Structure formats: C-alpha cells, structure tokens
Amino acid sequence: PKNRFRNVLAEGKPIEEVIKNLYLAGLSRPPTNEELQESIKHCQSKPDPVLGLEDLCWVLINTDEFLFQH
C-alpha cells in the first residue's frame, strides 16, 4: 500500500504524472507519447486505475530495456 505509484496517487496527482513517474523510476526516461497514451488508455480501461498501474509496473520491469540496461 505504500509503493511509489500509490504514494503519488495519494498526493492527488493525475494518472499521466503517475505514469511518467513510473517510467522515470523504471527506465530512467520519460515515456514516449505513444507509450504514455497507451498506458493512460490501459489504466482507464480498468475499474480501478490502480489495477492498470500494477500492470504497467510489471510491463516495465519485464522489458528488455529494464532487464539489460539497468
């Protein structure tokens, strides 16, 4: 309950800012416009955006970019 994206959400930040925060934390770069739009769309498709953000965390840590460059 006290992870990075939940803390940012608790601060009242918009989902877009939470996604950018996750990309910076996981990949040391901001998301591309396409990545950002797809991430927002995915989070909005869930009954609770937290579920979408959990998915995004798993996606980021399973990318080749995360696994082999960080």
C-alpha positions in Angstrom: 0.0 0.0 0.0 3.0 2.4 0.3 4.6 1.8 -3.0 5.7 4.6 -5.4 2.7 4.9 -7.6 0.2 4.7 -4.7 2.1 7.5 -2.9 1.9 9.7 -6.0 -1.8 8.9 -6.4 -2.4 9.7 -2.7 -0.9 13.2 -3.4 -3.7 13.7 -5.8 -1.5 13.7 -8.9 -3.2 12.9 -12.3 -2.7 9.4 -13.8 -0.5 10.9 -16.5 2.0 12.2 -13.9 2.0 8.8 -12.1 2.8 7.0 -15.4 5.7 9.4 -16.1 7.0 8.8 -12.6 6.9 5.1 -13.1 8.8 5.3 -16.4 11.5 7.6 -14.9 11.8 5.2 -11.9 11.9 2.0 -14.1 13.6 3.0 -17.3 15.3 6.3 -16.4 13.5 8.1 -19.1 10.1 9.6 -19.7 7.6 7.6 -21.8 7.2 8.3 -25.5 4.0 10.0 -26.4 2.7 6.6 -27.8 3.7 4.8 -24.6 2.0 7.5 -22.4 -1.2 7.4 -24.4 -1.4 3.6 -24.4 -0.6 3.5 -20.7 -3.4 6.0 -19.9 -5.8 4.1 -22.1 -5.0 0.9 -20.3 -5.4 2.4 -16.8 -8.7 4.0 -17.8 -10.0 0.6 -19.1 -9.8 -0.9 -15.6 -12.5 -0.5 -13.0 -9.7 1.0 -10.7 -6.7 2.8 -12.2 -4.5 1.1 -9.6 -5.0 -2.2 -11.4 -3.8 -0.7 -14.6 -0.8 0.9 -12.8 0.1 -2.5 -11.3 0.0 -4.0 -14.8 2.3 -1.2 -16.1 4.8 -1.9 -13.3 5.0 -5.5 -14.4 5.3 -4.5 -18.1 8.2 -2.1 -17.3 10.2 -4.5 -15.2 9.9 -7.2 -17.9 11.1 -5.1 -20.8 14.5 -5.7 -22.4 15.3 -2.1 -21.7 14.9 -2.6 -17.9 16.5 -6.1 -17.8 19.6 -5.4 -19.8 20.3 -1.7 -19.4 19.6 -1.1 -15.8 
